[in-house]
Amino acid sequence: IRNWQYSTNSIHYLLSLWGRLVAAVPYVRPETGAQGHVQHLEKQVLLVVETYIESMLGSVEAVLRSDGALENPLDDDGSLREQMDRLPVIARFQYGPVAQ
């Protein structure tokens, strides 16, 4: 996600994966020994959301500096819509820390 220039077509797949991981958490039984996995996932979700936002904000500056040599990932309405559909699912998992 951090290197958006090389992964523009796969960002929504990565966000989809993280969305599915987060959606499965309520179904994880604590007696299976997966207690530490949820805490680890909480930390990683925050990192994923922060990295995505920083990457998209950084893409604006990089596209402006490139004088048209780079394609703007924010111009692709279809891909951007898919990403915006997936991001709230991920952010809702750690709503408080993500909102800060």
N, C-alpha and C positions, 0 to 999 in steps of 0.2 A: 504494500500500500504506500509505503514511503516513497518509492521510486515510481511515481505515477506515469512517467514517460514510457516505461517499459511494460507496464501492466494495465493499460487503460481498458483492455477487453476483459480482464479477469478480476477487476476490483469488485464488481457486483457478485461474482461467484464467491470471493473471499468473505464478503459481507453476508452472503447467504449462509455460508458455512458457520460463521459466528452466530448468526441468528438461530440456526438450528441447534447449536450447542447450548445456547442460552435457553431456548424453548424446552429443552429436554431436562433441565435442572429440577423442576418440580417432580419429575418421575424417578429421580435417583433415590434409591432407598439408603438411608444412613447405615443400615446394618451390613451393607455390602462392602464397607471399607472405603467408600468414595467420599468420605467427609472432607479430606484435604483437597480433593479435586475442585469442590465448589469454591473454596477460598482462593485457590489458585486461579480459577476462572474469573472470579470477581476482579482480581488484580489485572488480569490480561484483557478483560473487556474494557476497562478504563484506558489501558494503553492503546487498544485498537481504535477506540473512538477518538482519542487525542491525536493519534497518528493520522487518521483519516482527515480530520479537520485541518490539521497543520499542513498536510499534503495538498489539500485542495486550495487552501489559502496561498501556499507557496507556489502552486501552479500558476496563479494569476501573475505573480511577479516574474516567473520564468518565461511565461508566454509573452509578456510585455517586453522583456529584455531581448527576446529572440527575433523581434521584428518580423513575425510571421513564419519563421522557420519551424516552430513547434505548433502542433495542433492543440487547440484549447479544449481540455476535457470538459469544461463547463458548457461548451456549445453543443454537445451531443445530448439532446433532450431525452431520448429514449434511455440511454445508459444512466444519465443523471436521475431520471425519474425512478428507475429500478433501485439505484443506490439510496435515494431518499425514502423509498418504501421500506428498505431493510434496516436503515440506521436507527429509527425509533425503537424497533424491536430489541436491538442490541443495547441501546442507551437506557431503555426502561429497566433492564436488569440491575443496573447500578445508577439509578436516577439521581440520587443525591450527589455522589462524587462527580458524575458526568456533568451535572448542572453547574457545579462550581467551576 
